[in-house]
Amino acid sequence: QWKQLENLYFREKKFAVEVHDPRRISVSRRTFGQSGLVVQTWYANTSLIKSIWVMAISQHQFYLDRKQSKAKIPSARSLDDIAMDLTEMGTPKVSKLVTLEAKNQLIMASNGSLISSGSQDSEVSEEQKKEKIMELKKKEKLLQEKLLQKVEELKKICLREAELTGKMPKEYPLGAGEEPPQVRRRVGTAFKLDDNLLPSEEDPTLQDLESNFIIHQKLVEAAKKLASEPDLCKNVKKKRKQEYVDAVKKLQEIENSINEYRIKCGKKPTQKSTLALPGERIP
């Protein structure tokens, strides 16, 4: 029964009703020392739980208003008198709803109770209100710090994606009047070496020279990709072209060393650099 009600509250996915039941004695963490207090609990999603809580508060308020009206209405009255009283009660009821709505602004979306709803049978001291506000402000600060941390993580992910695709994703968080950063796409210069670079017993010296040639050939290909990257400033483009020319020269020197050794061993010389870089002008 409503007269046994102690509190109605919800927190996230939990809705609970506290009632006084003289037939049962229970002690909980929230009501230590109070006998006969029973807590009934239900669980559902947050929006449903809050809707149930709001309906329960409204129903309880209706019970209180009805109880108060019964105390004021005499035992025998005419229908006209009752209609007149209902009309007169309409104006203060609107102001009461406005006041109740203002009090309900302190109720967070994920929790609330009969005390915080401003019901007539519950009075909260100023000290309790201050403690509640301090608790909510502390929770708000923690949520803001966590939000800033997640925003920074999102920025790093978006920058990484822009480096790979060359285009800044629309999910990049921007402040008021902030322009998205300019990011250049990374050039893929990674390469994989052949599996036959391990030394063998045939001719370790020749194989070492040829392995060095293969490695430097990959470096020449990477230098070529960097030199041909678009949207480069004049100085950077000139520097990268010179690095590419130097790499090609080094590759030709390695091939000359290989051919000298092959002639020394009675073998035919090769033209690996010309085959590896067709159409290139090797200095």
WOFEN-V401109 format. One record per backbone hydrogen bond with DSSP energy under -0.5 kcal/mol. NH is the residue of the N-H (numbers start at 1). CO is the residue of the C=O. E is the energy in kcal/mol with one decimal. If there is no record, write none. Layout:
nh co e
NH CO E
NH CO E
This chain:
nh co e
4 1 -1.5
5 2 -1.7
6 18 -3.4
7 18 -1.5
9 16 -2.2
10 112 -3.0
11 14 -2.3
12 110 -5.7
13 11 -0.6
14 11 -1.7
15 42 -2.8
16 9 -3.0
17 40 -2.6
18 7 -3.0
19 17 -0.5
19 38 -2.6
20 4 -2.8
21 19 -0.6
21 36 -4.1
24 21 -1.7
32 29 -0.6
34 31 -1.8
35 33 -0.6
37 26 -0.6
37 34 -0.6
38 19 -3.1
38 36 -0.6
40 17 -2.9
40 38 -0.6
42 15 -2.8
44 13 -1.7
49 45 -2.5
50 46 -2.6
51 47 -2.1
52 48 -2.5
53 49 -2.3
54 50 -2.6
55 51 -2.3
56 52 -2.4
57 53 -2.5
58 54 -2.3
59 55 -2.5
60 56 -2.4
61 57 -2.4
62 58 -2.2
63 59 -2.0
64 60 -2.2
65 61 -2.7
66 62 -2.6
67 63 -2.3
68 64 -2.4
69 65 -2.6
70 66 -2.3
71 67 -1.4
72 68 -1.1
73 69 -2.2
77 75 -0.5
82 78 -1.9
83 79 -2.4
84 80 -2.3
85 81 -2.5
86 82 -2.3
87 83 -2.0
88 84 -2.3
89 85 -2.2
90 86 -0.7
90 87 -0.7
91 87 -0.6
92 88 -0.7
93 89 -1.4
94 90 -1.5
95 91 -1.8
96 92 -2.2
97 93 -1.9
98 94 -2.0
99 95 -2.3
100 96 -2.5
101 97 -2.3
102 98 -2.1
103 99 -2.1
104 100 -2.0
105 101 -0.5
105 102 -0.8
106 103 -1.6
107 104 -1.7
111 108 -0.6
112 10 -2.5
114 8 -1.6
117 113 -1.1
118 115 -1.1
119 114 -1.1
122 119 -1.4
129 125 -1.9
130 126 -2.4
131 127 -2.3
132 128 -2.3
133 129 -2.6
134 130 -2.6
135 131 -2.3
136 132 -2.3
137 133 -2.5
138 134 -2.3
139 135 -2.1
140 136 -2.4
141 137 -2.4
142 138 -2.1
143 139 -2.1
144 140 -2.3
145 141 -2.3
146 142 -2.2
147 143 -2.3
148 144 -2.5
149 145 -2.0
150 146 -2.2
151 147 -2.3
152 148 -2.2
153 149 -1.9
154 150 -2.3
155 151 -2.2
156 152 -2.1
157 153 -2.1
158 154 -2.5
159 155 -2.6
160 156 -2.2
161 157 -2.3
162 158 -2.3
163 159 -2.1
164 160 -1.4
165 161 -2.6
166 162 -2.7
172 169 -1.5
178 175 -1.7
183 181 -0.6
186 163 -3.3
189 187 -0.9
197 194 -0.7
198 195 -0.6
207 203 -2.5
208 204 -2.2
209 205 -2.0
210 206 -2.5
211 207 -2.5
212 208 -2.2
213 209 -2.0
214 210 -2.3
215 211 -2.4
216 212 -2.4
217 213 -2.2
218 214 -1.7
219 215 -1.6
220 216 -2.1
221 217 -2.0
222 218 -2.1
223 219 -2.5
224 220 -2.1
225 221 -1.8
226 222 -2.0
227 223 -2.2
228 224 -1.7
229 226 -1.0
237 233 -2.5
238 234 -2.2
239 235 -2.3
240 236 -2.5
241 237 -2.1
242 238 -1.9
243 239 -2.2
244 240 -2.1
245 241 -2.3
246 242 -2.5
247 243 -2.1
248 244 -2.1
249 245 -2.3
250 246 -2.4
251 247 -2.1
252 248 -2.2
253 249 -2.2
254 250 -2.1
255 251 -2.0
256 252 -2.3
257 253 -2.0
258 254 -2.0
259 255 -2.7
260 256 -2.4
261 257 -2.0
262 258 -2.5
263 259 -2.6
264 260 -2.0
265 261 -1.8
266 263 -1.2
267 262 -3.8
275 271 -1.5
276 272 -2.9
277 273 -2.1
278 275 -0.5
280 277 -1.6
282 280 -1.0
283 281 -0.6
